[in-house]
Amino acid sequence: MTEICLETKETSRWPVQVIDIHQDRDIDRLNTIFKELSPEERLRAFYENASLKSRKVILTSSFGTTAVYLLHLFYRQTIRQEVVFLNTGFHFNETLAYKELLSSNFDLHVKELQPEAWKHSFARKQSLWKTDPDLCCSVNKVEPMLQIKKTADIWISGLMGWQNSHRRNLNIFQRQEGILKFYPLIDVGEDTVRQYIEKWDLPIHPLKPLGYESIGCRHCTFRGKGRQGRWLGKTKTECGIHR
Ligand code: SF4
């Protein structure tokens, strides 16, 4: 049984709850409470809760076109959380430069995960993204992520529902293979993100002005609206780490 107190220093409008994060009923209760909160309030409620923040928490970022929104929310609230970046070895140089820029601007500590060298080398030599993109993603993304997932209780991710049909069906809190996923932005609209980035004059990914709206590995990313440019011409829509 994990005790989760949802009372913050600033307000007591969130009642104290005792929640077992392995129980669907209790996760539903968490979702009901957090649904009423803004993304900022969700982060604050999470990190002011002793039993939640004391768990092993990971935060991932792809440093894509919308990543700056969540990272800036952490920065504004002076929440220091290590950022995990899955370095597949196939990123655009622009993404790596953007990661360095945001890390410097927001004083981020970034931990890079990398695939096993021999498997990555095999994927590279075989151009696996052409012949078997699922295997390529498995080797370069899913497997490295599995290693860190084993060490964590809660995984915070900036997925948003408007990005595709799979994400549209996700809730703020979801259990996934023994870990609790926390999606504080899942119900945030595309316009809200754009307006936030404009309001705070945040740096944008250098490929966004060139027509790339969603950015992953360079072999599988093309210009396009939303996530249309990801795995263009293939039925694949997700790499598999969020399944
Ligand atoms: S996104 Fe493409 S290049 Fe990157 S791991 Fe998946 S299949 Fe390979």
py3Dmol code that shows the C-alpha trace and the ligand (Angstrom):
import py3Dmol

protein = """\
ATOM      1  CA  MET A   1       0.000   0.000   0.000  1.00  0.00           C
ATOM      2  CA  THR A   2       1.456   3.365  -1.014  1.00  0.00           C
ATOM      3  CA  GLU A   3       0.203   6.409   0.777  1.00  0.00           C
ATOM      4  CA  ILE A   4      -0.300   9.475  -1.371  1.00  0.00           C
ATOM      5  CA  CYS A   5      -1.188  12.745   0.293  1.00  0.00           C
ATOM      6  CA  LEU A   6      -2.653  15.218  -2.185  1.00  0.00           C
ATOM      7  CA  GLU A   7      -2.589  18.199   0.060  1.00  0.00           C
ATOM      8  CA  THR A   8      -0.221  21.005  -0.942  1.00  0.00           C
ATOM      9  CA  LYS A   9       1.414  23.744   1.088  1.00  0.00           C
ATOM     10  CA  GLU A  10      -0.594  26.394  -0.753  1.00  0.00           C
ATOM     11  CA  THR A  11      -4.060  24.977  -0.556  1.00  0.00           C
ATOM     12  CA  SER A  12      -5.955  22.175   1.032  1.00  0.00           C
ATOM     13  CA  ARG A  13      -8.555  21.889  -1.726  1.00  0.00           C
ATOM     14  CA  TRP A  14      -7.153  18.502  -2.686  1.00  0.00           C
ATOM     15  CA  PRO A  15      -8.212  16.077  -0.012  1.00  0.00           C
ATOM     16  CA  VAL A  16      -5.745  13.749   1.631  1.00  0.00           C
ATOM     17  CA  GLN A  17      -5.942  10.362  -0.015  1.00  0.00           C
ATOM     18  CA  VAL A  18      -4.385   7.037   0.730  1.00  0.00           C
ATOM     19  CA  ILE A  19      -3.757   5.405  -2.592  1.00  0.00           C
ATOM     20  CA  ASP A  20      -2.233   2.151  -3.702  1.00  0.00           C
ATOM     21  CA  ILE A  21      -0.639   2.941  -7.066  1.00  0.00           C
ATOM     22  CA  HIS A  22      -1.055  -0.686  -8.084  1.00  0.00           C
ATOM     23  CA  GLN A  23      -4.829  -0.529  -7.718  1.00  0.00           C
ATOM     24  CA  ASP A  24      -6.959   0.648 -10.660  1.00  0.00           C
ATOM     25  CA  ARG A  25      -9.508   2.072  -8.269  1.00  0.00           C
ATOM     26  CA  ASP A  26      -6.908   4.259  -6.607  1.00  0.00           C
ATOM     27  CA  ILE A  27      -5.403   5.435  -9.889  1.00  0.00           C
ATOM     28  CA  ASP A  28      -8.918   6.440 -10.961  1.00  0.00           C
ATOM     29  CA  ARG A  29      -9.103   8.491  -7.792  1.00  0.00           C
ATOM     30  CA  LEU A  30      -5.810  10.207  -8.634  1.00  0.00           C
ATOM     31  CA  ASN A  31      -7.090  10.969 -12.135  1.00  0.00           C
ATOM     32  CA  THR A  32     -10.298  12.474 -10.799  1.00  0.00           C
ATOM     33  CA  ILE A  33      -8.384  14.845  -8.558  1.00  0.00           C
ATOM     34  CA  PHE A  34      -5.679  15.829 -11.054  1.00  0.00           C
ATOM     35  CA  LYS A  35      -8.182  16.347 -13.891  1.00  0.00           C
ATOM     36  CA  GLU A  36      -9.343  19.530 -12.140  1.00  0.00           C
ATOM     37  CA  LEU A  37      -5.813  20.962 -12.031  1.00  0.00           C
ATOM     38  CA  SER A  38      -3.781  22.895 -14.590  1.00  0.00           C
ATOM     39  CA  PRO A  39      -0.457  21.375 -15.723  1.00  0.00           C
ATOM     40  CA  GLU A  40       1.387  23.748 -13.372  1.00  0.00           C
ATOM     41  CA  GLU A  41      -0.814  22.721 -10.445  1.00  0.00           C
ATOM     42  CA  ARG A  42      -0.361  19.050 -11.312  1.00  0.00           C
ATOM     43  CA  LEU A  43       3.419  19.346 -11.116  1.00  0.00           C
ATOM     44  CA  ARG A  44       3.201  21.318  -7.906  1.00  0.00           C
ATOM     45  CA  ALA A  45       0.783  18.874  -6.303  1.00  0.00           C
ATOM     46  CA  PHE A  46       3.003  15.978  -7.358  1.00  0.00           C
ATOM     47  CA  TYR A  47       6.258  17.445  -6.050  1.00  0.00           C
ATOM     48  CA  GLU A  48       4.806  18.805  -2.832  1.00  0.00           C
ATOM     49  CA  ASN A  49       3.550  15.380  -1.960  1.00  0.00           C
ATOM     50  CA  ALA A  50       6.091  13.622   0.194  1.00  0.00           C
ATOM     51  CA  SER A  51       5.091  10.097  -0.725  1.00  0.00           C
ATOM     52  CA  LEU A  52       5.089  10.796  -4.482  1.00  0.00           C
ATOM     53  CA  LYS A  53       8.328  12.758  -4.741  1.00  0.00           C
ATOM     54  CA  SER A  54      10.114  10.284  -2.527  1.00  0.00           C
ATOM     55  CA  ARG A  55       9.509   7.551  -5.088  1.00  0.00           C
ATOM     56  CA  LYS A  56      12.063   6.926  -7.819  1.00  0.00           C
ATOM     57  CA  VAL A  57      10.792   9.322 -10.492  1.00  0.00           C
ATOM     58  CA  ILE A  58      12.054   9.679 -14.058  1.00  0.00           C
ATOM     59  CA  LEU A  59      11.261  12.441 -16.540  1.00  0.00           C
ATOM     60  CA  THR A  60      11.892  11.858 -20.234  1.00  0.00           C
ATOM     61  CA  SER A  61      12.251  14.386 -23.015  1.00  0.00           C
ATOM     62  CA  SER A  62      12.841  13.944 -26.740  1.00  0.00           C
ATOM     63  CA  PHE A  63      13.868  17.595 -27.119  1.00  0.00           C
ATOM     64  CA  GLY A  64      11.416  17.768 -30.008  1.00  0.00           C
ATOM     65  CA  THR A  65       9.207  20.653 -31.044  1.00  0.00           C
ATOM     66  CA  THR A  66       6.927  20.718 -27.980  1.00  0.00           C
ATOM     67  CA  ALA A  67       9.432  19.552 -25.338  1.00  0.00           C
ATOM     68  CA  VAL A  68      10.258  23.076 -24.243  1.00  0.00           C
ATOM     69  CA  TYR A  69       6.782  23.518 -22.779  1.00  0.00           C
ATOM     70  CA  LEU A  70       7.093  20.876 -20.055  1.00  0.00           C
ATOM     71  CA  LEU A  71      10.764  21.645 -19.391  1.00  0.00           C
ATOM     72  CA  HIS A  72       9.910  25.313 -18.889  1.00  0.00           C
ATOM     73  CA  LEU A  73       7.098  24.430 -16.460  1.00  0.00           C
ATOM     74  CA  PHE A  74       9.648  22.556 -14.360  1.00  0.00           C
ATOM     75  CA  TYR A  75      12.077  25.468 -14.631  1.00  0.00           C
ATOM     76  CA  ARG A  76       9.517  28.113 -13.645  1.00  0.00           C
ATOM     77  CA  GLN A  77       8.522  26.149 -10.585  1.00  0.00           C
ATOM     78  CA  THR A  78      12.171  25.508  -9.726  1.00  0.00           C
ATOM     79  CA  ILE A  79      11.586  21.780  -9.653  1.00  0.00           C
ATOM     80  CA  ARG A  80      14.900  20.054 -10.129  1.00  0.00           C
ATOM     81  CA  GLN A  81      14.312  16.745 -11.868  1.00  0.00           C
ATOM     82  CA  GLU A  82      16.894  14.905 -13.929  1.00  0.00           C
ATOM     83  CA  VAL A  83      15.866  14.647 -17.577  1.00  0.00           C
ATOM     84  CA  VAL A  84      16.345  11.342 -19.369  1.00  0.00           C
ATOM     85  CA  PHE A  85      17.146  11.597 -23.085  1.00  0.00           C
ATOM     86  CA  LEU A  86      17.104   8.522 -25.270  1.00  0.00           C
ATOM     87  CA  ASN A  87      20.059   9.032 -27.588  1.00  0.00           C
ATOM     88  CA  THR A  88      19.472   6.562 -30.399  1.00  0.00           C
ATOM     89  CA  GLY A  89      22.548   7.704 -32.309  1.00  0.00           C
ATOM     90  CA  PHE A  90      20.258   8.677 -35.177  1.00  0.00           C
ATOM     91  CA  HIS A  91      19.160  12.128 -34.043  1.00  0.00           C
ATOM     92  CA  PHE A  92      19.458  15.257 -36.145  1.00  0.00           C
ATOM     93  CA  ASN A  93      22.395  17.452 -35.162  1.00  0.00           C
ATOM     94  CA  GLU A  94      19.811  20.209 -34.719  1.00  0.00           C
ATOM     95  CA  THR A  95      18.095  18.186 -31.972  1.00  0.00           C
ATOM     96  CA  LEU A  96      21.377  17.645 -30.148  1.00  0.00           C
ATOM     97  CA  ALA A  97      22.165  21.366 -30.396  1.00  0.00           C
ATOM     98  CA  TYR A  98      18.668  22.213 -29.147  1.00  0.00           C
ATOM     99  CA  LYS A  99      19.151  19.863 -26.200  1.00  0.00           C
ATOM    100  CA  GLU A 100      22.349  21.727 -25.295  1.00  0.00           C
ATOM    101  CA  LEU A 101      20.607  25.092 -25.615  1.00  0.00           C
ATOM    102  CA  LEU A 102      17.657  24.137 -23.392  1.00  0.00           C
ATOM    103  CA  SER A 103      19.981  22.453 -20.908  1.00  0.00           C
ATOM    104  CA  SER A 104      21.948  25.661 -20.598  1.00  0.00           C
ATOM    105  CA  ASN A 105      18.901  27.968 -20.484  1.00  0.00           C
ATOM    106  CA  PHE A 106      17.001  25.893 -17.941  1.00  0.00           C
ATOM    107  CA  ASP A 107      19.945  24.530 -15.987  1.00  0.00           C
ATOM    108  CA  LEU A 108      18.985  20.968 -16.807  1.00  0.00           C
ATOM    109  CA  HIS A 109      20.805  17.853 -15.754  1.00  0.00           C
ATOM    110  CA  VAL A 110      20.375  15.441 -18.655  1.00  0.00           C
ATOM    111  CA  LYS A 111      21.070  11.736 -18.431  1.00  0.00           C
ATOM    112  CA  GLU A 112      21.586  10.091 -21.815  1.00  0.00           C
ATOM    113  CA  LEU A 113      20.508   6.528 -22.456  1.00  0.00           C
ATOM    114  CA  GLN A 114      22.159   4.677 -25.303  1.00  0.00           C
ATOM    115  CA  PRO A 115      21.527   1.377 -27.030  1.00  0.00           C
ATOM    116  CA  GLU A 116      23.922  -1.521 -26.650  1.00  0.00           C
ATOM    117  CA  ALA A 117      26.839  -0.781 -28.971  1.00  0.00           C
ATOM    118  CA  TRP A 118      26.823  -4.026 -30.933  1.00  0.00           C
ATOM    119  CA  LYS A 119      23.072  -3.930 -31.454  1.00  0.00           C
ATOM    120  CA  HIS A 120      23.197  -0.324 -32.564  1.00  0.00           C
ATOM    121  CA  SER A 121      26.017  -1.152 -34.948  1.00  0.00           C
ATOM    122  CA  PHE A 122      23.947  -4.009 -36.396  1.00  0.00           C
ATOM    123  CA  ALA A 123      20.970  -1.671 -36.876  1.00  0.00           C
ATOM    124  CA  ARG A 124      23.186   0.885 -38.562  1.00  0.00           C
ATOM    125  CA  LYS A 125      24.889  -1.611 -40.892  1.00  0.00           C
ATOM    126  CA  GLN A 126      21.620  -3.253 -41.861  1.00  0.00           C
ATOM    127  CA  SER A 127      19.728   0.059 -42.217  1.00  0.00           C
ATOM    128  CA  LEU A 128      17.111  -1.546 -40.010  1.00  0.00           C
ATOM    129  CA  TRP A 129      14.874   1.540 -40.111  1.00  0.00           C
ATOM    130  CA  LYS A 130      14.182   0.585 -43.762  1.00  0.00           C
ATOM    131  CA  THR A 131      13.777  -3.152 -43.444  1.00  0.00           C
ATOM    132  CA  ASP A 132      12.416  -3.620 -39.924  1.00  0.00           C
ATOM    133  CA  PRO A 133      11.676  -0.333 -38.150  1.00  0.00           C
ATOM    134  CA  ASP A 134      10.007  -2.113 -35.238  1.00  0.00           C
ATOM    135  CA  LEU A 135      13.214  -4.044 -34.544  1.00  0.00           C
ATOM    136  CA  CYS A 136      15.246  -0.879 -35.030  1.00  0.00           C
ATOM    137  CA  CYS A 137      13.104   0.966 -32.455  1.00  0.00           C
ATOM    138  CA  SER A 138      13.243  -2.027 -30.164  1.00  0.00           C
ATOM    139  CA  VAL A 139      17.047  -2.081 -30.189  1.00  0.00           C
ATOM    140  CA  ASN A 140      17.636   1.650 -30.076  1.00  0.00           C
ATOM    141  CA  LYS A 141      14.741   2.885 -27.971  1.00  0.00           C
ATOM    142  CA  VAL A 142      12.649   0.269 -26.213  1.00  0.00           C
ATOM    143  CA  GLU A 143      15.499  -1.817 -24.764  1.00  0.00           C
ATOM    144  CA  PRO A 144      17.513   1.104 -23.301  1.00  0.00           C
ATOM    145  CA  MET A 145      14.289   2.496 -21.842  1.00  0.00           C
ATOM    146  CA  LEU A 146      13.450  -0.862 -20.291  1.00  0.00           C
ATOM    147  CA  GLN A 147      16.675  -0.765 -18.296  1.00  0.00           C
ATOM    148  CA  ILE A 148      15.815   2.519 -16.602  1.00  0.00           C
ATOM    149  CA  LYS A 149      12.138   1.631 -16.200  1.00  0.00           C
ATOM    150  CA  LYS A 150      13.193  -1.293 -14.028  1.00  0.00           C
ATOM    151  CA  THR A 151      14.711   1.166 -11.556  1.00  0.00           C
ATOM    152  CA  ALA A 152      11.755   3.584 -11.423  1.00  0.00           C
ATOM    153  CA  ASP A 153       8.322   3.759  -9.816  1.00  0.00           C
ATOM    154  CA  ILE A 154       6.898   6.736 -11.694  1.00  0.00           C
ATOM    155  CA  TRP A 155       7.631   8.016 -15.204  1.00  0.00           C
ATOM    156  CA  ILE A 156       6.716  11.582 -16.171  1.00  0.00           C
ATOM    157  CA  SER A 157       6.280  12.245 -19.876  1.00  0.00           C
ATOM    158  CA  GLY A 158       5.006  15.209 -21.898  1.00  0.00           C
ATOM    159  CA  LEU A 159       2.777  13.244 -24.299  1.00  0.00           C
ATOM    160  CA  MET A 160      -0.328  15.133 -25.414  1.00  0.00           C
ATOM    161  CA  GLY A 161      -3.612  13.680 -26.573  1.00  0.00           C
ATOM    162  CA  TRP A 162      -3.878  15.672 -29.809  1.00  0.00           C
ATOM    163  CA  GLN A 163      -0.693  14.094 -31.150  1.00  0.00           C
ATOM    164  CA  ASN A 164      -2.293  10.813 -32.276  1.00  0.00           C
ATOM    165  CA  SER A 165      -5.144   8.403 -31.565  1.00  0.00           C
ATOM    166  CA  HIS A 166      -3.142   6.256 -29.138  1.00  0.00           C
ATOM    167  CA  ARG A 167      -2.256   9.285 -27.010  1.00  0.00           C
ATOM    168  CA  ARG A 168      -5.835  10.578 -27.175  1.00  0.00           C
ATOM    169  CA  ASN A 169      -6.919   7.588 -25.109  1.00  0.00           C
ATOM    170  CA  LEU A 170      -4.350   8.020 -22.346  1.00  0.00           C
ATOM    171  CA  ASN A 171      -5.211   9.338 -18.918  1.00  0.00           C
ATOM    172  CA  ILE A 172      -3.172  11.607 -16.624  1.00  0.00           C
ATOM    173  CA  PHE A 173      -2.063   8.598 -14.593  1.00  0.00           C
ATOM    174  CA  GLN A 174      -1.795   5.146 -16.120  1.00  0.00           C
ATOM    175  CA  ARG A 175      -0.128   1.968 -15.015  1.00  0.00           C
ATOM    176  CA  GLN A 176       2.172   0.410 -17.594  1.00  0.00           C
ATOM    177  CA  GLU A 177       4.011  -2.824 -16.914  1.00  0.00           C
ATOM    178  CA  GLY A 178       4.723  -2.149 -13.268  1.00  0.00           C
ATOM    179  CA  ILE A 179       5.428   1.568 -13.576  1.00  0.00           C
ATOM    180  CA  LEU A 180       3.034   4.455 -13.023  1.00  0.00           C
ATOM    181  CA  LYS A 181       3.018   6.869 -15.960  1.00  0.00           C
ATOM    182  CA  PHE A 182       2.237  10.506 -15.201  1.00  0.00           C
ATOM    183  CA  TYR A 183       1.178  12.612 -18.205  1.00  0.00           C
ATOM    184  CA  PRO A 184       0.615  16.140 -16.832  1.00  0.00           C
ATOM    185  CA  LEU A 185       0.020  17.564 -20.359  1.00  0.00           C
ATOM    186  CA  ILE A 186      -2.189  14.843 -21.793  1.00  0.00           C
ATOM    187  CA  ASP A 187      -5.266  17.101 -22.126  1.00  0.00           C
ATOM    188  CA  VAL A 188      -3.421  20.274 -23.158  1.00  0.00           C
ATOM    189  CA  GLY A 189      -4.360  21.557 -26.632  1.00  0.00           C
ATOM    190  CA  GLU A 190      -1.942  22.330 -29.466  1.00  0.00           C
ATOM    191  CA  ASP A 191      -2.886  26.021 -29.422  1.00  0.00           C
ATOM    192  CA  THR A 192      -2.170  26.249 -25.703  1.00  0.00           C
ATOM    193  CA  VAL A 193       1.350  24.973 -26.271  1.00  0.00           C
ATOM    194  CA  ARG A 194       1.942  27.411 -29.136  1.00  0.00           C
ATOM    195  CA  GLN A 195       0.597  30.339 -27.116  1.00  0.00           C
ATOM    196  CA  TYR A 196       2.698  29.396 -24.095  1.00  0.00           C
ATOM    197  CA  ILE A 197       5.887  29.205 -26.193  1.00  0.00           C
ATOM    198  CA  GLU A 198       5.096  32.615 -27.736  1.00  0.00           C
ATOM    199  CA  LYS A 199       4.182  34.197 -24.414  1.00  0.00           C
ATOM    200  CA  TRP A 200       7.448  33.191 -22.772  1.00  0.00           C
ATOM    201  CA  ASP A 201       9.450  33.703 -25.974  1.00  0.00           C
ATOM    202  CA  LEU A 202      10.941  30.248 -25.647  1.00  0.00           C
ATOM    203  CA  PRO A 203      13.547  28.883 -28.066  1.00  0.00           C
ATOM    204  CA  ILE A 204      12.051  26.695 -30.760  1.00  0.00           C
ATOM    205  CA  HIS A 205      13.552  23.598 -32.346  1.00  0.00           C
ATOM    206  CA  PRO A 206      15.636  24.756 -35.350  1.00  0.00           C
ATOM    207  CA  LEU A 207      13.831  22.342 -37.721  1.00  0.00           C
ATOM    208  CA  LYS A 208      10.343  23.594 -36.848  1.00  0.00           C
ATOM    209  CA  PRO A 209      10.522  26.657 -39.137  1.00  0.00           C
ATOM    210  CA  LEU A 210      11.547  24.271 -41.950  1.00  0.00           C
ATOM    211  CA  GLY A 211       8.253  22.378 -41.698  1.00  0.00           C
ATOM    212  CA  TYR A 212       9.053  19.608 -39.226  1.00  0.00           C
ATOM    213  CA  GLU A 213       6.305  19.567 -36.615  1.00  0.00           C
ATOM    214  CA  SER A 214       7.312  16.340 -34.875  1.00  0.00           C
ATOM    215  CA  ILE A 215      10.910  15.243 -34.678  1.00  0.00           C
ATOM    216  CA  GLY A 216      12.532  11.922 -33.870  1.00  0.00           C
ATOM    217  CA  CYS A 217      15.371  10.038 -35.567  1.00  0.00           C
ATOM    218  CA  ARG A 218      16.568  11.575 -38.824  1.00  0.00           C
ATOM    219  CA  HIS A 219      15.914   8.379 -40.825  1.00  0.00           C
ATOM    220  CA  CYS A 220      12.241   8.333 -39.874  1.00  0.00           C
ATOM    221  CA  THR A 221      11.360  12.023 -39.671  1.00  0.00           C
ATOM    222  CA  PHE A 222      10.088  14.106 -42.555  1.00  0.00           C
ATOM    223  CA  ARG A 223       8.340  17.418 -42.947  1.00  0.00           C
ATOM    224  CA  GLY A 224       4.636  17.282 -42.153  1.00  0.00           C
ATOM    225  CA  LYS A 225       1.719  18.458 -40.042  1.00  0.00           C
ATOM    226  CA  GLY A 226       1.525  17.057 -36.540  1.00  0.00           C
ATOM    227  CA  ARG A 227       3.078  13.607 -36.498  1.00  0.00           C
ATOM    228  CA  GLN A 228       2.381  12.956 -40.208  1.00  0.00           C
ATOM    229  CA  GLY A 229       6.095  13.178 -40.973  1.00  0.00           C
ATOM    230  CA  ARG A 230       7.017  10.378 -38.574  1.00  0.00           C
ATOM    231  CA  TRP A 231       7.622   7.001 -40.279  1.00  0.00           C
ATOM    232  CA  LEU A 232       6.137   8.531 -43.423  1.00  0.00           C
ATOM    233  CA  GLY A 233       4.721   5.879 -45.756  1.00  0.00           C
ATOM    234  CA  LYS A 234       4.673   3.217 -43.022  1.00  0.00           C
ATOM    235  CA  THR A 235       1.834   2.067 -40.781  1.00  0.00           C
ATOM    236  CA  LYS A 236       4.014   2.660 -37.729  1.00  0.00           C
ATOM    237  CA  THR A 237       2.998   5.632 -35.554  1.00  0.00           C
ATOM    238  CA  GLU A 238       4.837   5.016 -32.254  1.00  0.00           C
ATOM    239  CA  CYS A 239       8.306   3.741 -31.412  1.00  0.00           C
ATOM    240  CA  GLY A 240       6.955   1.455 -28.708  1.00  0.00           C
ATOM    241  CA  ILE A 241       8.331   2.969 -25.511  1.00  0.00           C
ATOM    242  CA  HIS A 242       4.919   4.323 -24.502  1.00  0.00           C
ATOM    243  CA  ARG A 243       2.958   1.154 -25.292  1.00  0.00           C
TER     244      ARG A 243
END
"""
ligand_1 = """\
8
SF4
S 12.762 5.985 -35.159
Fe 13.645 5.045 -37.001
S 15.888 5.218 -36.840
Fe 14.962 5.679 -34.818
S 15.080 3.759 -33.736
Fe 13.040 3.841 -34.686
S 13.215 2.887 -36.730
Fe 15.302 3.279 -35.913
"""
view = py3Dmol.view(width=600, height=400)
view.addModel(protein, "pdb")
view.setStyle({"model": 0}, {"cartoon": {"style": "trace"}})
view.addModel(ligand_1, "xyz")
view.setStyle({"model": 1}, {"stick": {}})
view.zoomTo()
view.show()
